[in-house]
Structure formats: structure tokens, C-alpha cells
Amino acid sequence: MSTATTTATPALTTWKIDPVHSHAEFAIRHLMISTVKGRFGLVNGTVEIDDSDFARSSAAVAIDVDSIDTHEPQRDAHLKSADFFDAEHHPLIEFRGTRITAVAPDRSTFSLSGNLTMHGVTKEVTLEVTAEGRGKDPWGGERAGFSAHTRIKRSEFGLTWNQLLEAGGFAVGDEVKITLDVELVKS
């Protein structure tokens, strides 16, 4: 007598990042006395959500370095140059999230760990994520919103340009606060 085993098909759904309603922001210390903020306006990617086994979900995000905006064109040009992001040789900042750990039982908050590649260097980072909501849009599609944040050291990604200040310290801080707000559209 043989016994057939059946495996349930995972409830895996694919969601695309809506670049019109998504962005990545950063904040970094300037001259050791203030904080400069900027954003990247072009964020694309795909998120796969497994509702039956949330830990199997994943994300792939690409941020266009040329979409940087700090409200100062000269600074933006400098940030795109070889001194910082070197957009000519490294046009994308990419994140591949591969490990999810629920923080809240209802999965409204969770940690998403994965590989961040910036300036040709890849390091593991963990994003703290909040599910902002899920529902139908006016066109019959399904949408979901998420916000995420983390901190990195830019020097670990080869972004080491700086100037020594006459009074001591450096012009640009090393720690960068990163915030993502994404709106997903179910495929």
C-alpha cells in the first residue's frame, strides 16, 4: 500500500513597487552641528509575500542614484560624483531582503534582513518594517503600504570622502539614517 504525500501550494503573491508613490530618504550630520536630509525619488522593485508562511517572503528593491534630491543642485552633483556614490559606475543602490522575523503577532511590524549593495560594496543590513495598511484602490487593484528604517555607516560602503574641520571633527558624518516608504501594487 502506497501513501501519496501532498504539499500545499504556498500562498505566494507578487507585488510591484509603485515608483510614483514610493521613495527612500536619508539623513546625515553636517559640520557636526546640523542634519542634512535628502531623498531618492526613483524606487523600483518586487516584493513576494507568502501569507501562509510569512518567513518565506522576500523583497528586491532598486534605487536610482541619479534621482537623488537634497534641494541643492551643487550638492546633488557632488553626491553623484566619484567622491560619493559614483553614479556613472554604480547607478543603483540595491537591497535584496531574504530573512523576515515577525515582531508583532499580527505581522504589523517585522524585521527584514538582507544584502544592501551600494557603491559596489555589499553588506547585510536589517530594516525595521511597519505594515501601514492594505486595501483596494479606485481601479480595482489591491495595494499595500510599508515603511522601513535602518542606520548604516557610509564608510563601510566605501563612501569615505570628507573634510577635516578647523575646529576638529569632520564635515560629513559617518552614520546615515535611512527611511523607505513604499506602496505596492499586487500583480
N, C-alpha and C positions, 0 to 999 in steps of 0.2 A: 504494500500500500504506500503510495507516494503522497507527500504533502506539498502542495504548492504554496509558496510564500508570495504574498502580495505586498508591494510597497506603495504607500500613498504618494501621490504626486504632490510635491511641495506647492504651497500657495504663493509662488514667487511671482511678483508683479514688477514690471519695469516702469520707471518714472523718468522723465526728461526734465532737466533743469530749465526753467523758463528764464532766459537771459534778460528779458525786459524787466522782470520783477525780482531779480537776484543781484547781489553784489557782495564783494569782500572789502572789508575796511581794516585799516591798521592804525596804530598809534605808537609813537616813539618819542622819547625825550629829546629835546633840542637845547643845546647850550647848558644843559643841566638845570634849567630853570623853568622850562615850559614843555608842553606836549604838542607835537605836530601830528595831525590826522590826515589820512588820505584814503582813497578807495580805488578799487579796480571795478570798472563798470561792465566788463565782459566776462561773465562766468558761465561756463557750459558744463555739461556732464550728464551722467546717468546714475540713478540710484535703483538698486534692486532690493525690494522689500519682501521678505518671506514671513508672512503673517502667522504661519504655523510653527516656525522655528526662527524667531527674531534674530538669534545669534548668527544665522546664515545670511543675513542681509549684507549688502556691500554698497560702496559708493566710488565713483570715479569723477573727479572734478578737475577742470582745466580753467585757469585764469590767464587771460591775455595781458601780458606785461605792458603792452602799448596802450592799454586802456586806463593806465594809472592817472589819477587826478588828485592833486593836493591843493588845487586852487591857485597855483603859482607855476606858470608855464616853464620858467627857467629851472625851477626845482624839479619839475616833472622830466624835463630833458636830461638833467643830471642823473636822476634816478634810473632812467632808461640806458644811460651810458655804461661803458665798461667799468667805471668806478663802483657801480652798484649792481643792478640787475643784468646788465649787458644783454639788452633785449634783442640785439642783432643775432647773437649766438644762442641765447636762451629765451625764446619768445613766450614760453609758457611756464607758469607755476602749476604743478600738478599734485593732486592728492589722491591716493588710492586707499580707501578705507576698507579694512578686511576683518576687523575684530570689533564686535559690539558687545557691550556689557550694560544691561539694564540697571539703572539706578533706582527708578521708581517701579513698583509692581505693574502699573498700568502702561509702562514704557513711554511715559510723557517726558522723561529725562533719561539720558543714557550717555555712555562714553563710547566714542568711535575712535579706534586706534588704526593707524595705517602709515603709509610712507608718503612723506612730503618731499617733492623734488623741486628745488629752486636753485637757480644759478648753477645747474649741473651737479648739485650735491643732493643726495637722498638721505633723509633721516626719519626715524619713526617719531611720530607725534600723536598725541591724544587730544581729541576735541571733546569738549563737554557740550552736549546737544540737548536742545529743548524742542519738543514737538509743539508747534504753535497752533495746529488745527488741520482739519481735513474736511472737504466738502465738495459739493457740485458747483461748477461755475455757470454763468448765464448761457453758455453754449453747449451744455450737456456733458462737458468733460468733468473729470474728477481731479482735484488739486489738493496738495498738502504743503504746509509751510513748516520750515525748521530754522532755528537759529543755533549758531555754534560759536564757541570761542576757545582760544588757547593762547599760550605765550611761547615764543621761541627766542633763541639768541641768534641774531643775524650772522654773527661771526662763525657759527657752526655751519653755515651755508656758504661760506666764502665771501660774504658781504662785509668786508673789513675796512673800507675806506673811512677815514676820519681825519679830524684836525685837532691837534692839541691846543687847548685854550691857554691864554696867557696867565689866567688866574688859577690854572690847574683843571684837570678833567678833560673831557672830550666834547666836541661839537655835537656828535650824534650818539645817542645811547645804543646799547647792545640789545637790550630786551625789547621785543616787539609784541604788542598785544594785537591779536588777530580776531576779527569777528566776521562771521558769514551769516547772511540772511538769504535763504533760498526758497523759491516757490517751485514746486514740482507739478508736472502735468502727467497724469497716468497715460501710458502708451496704449 
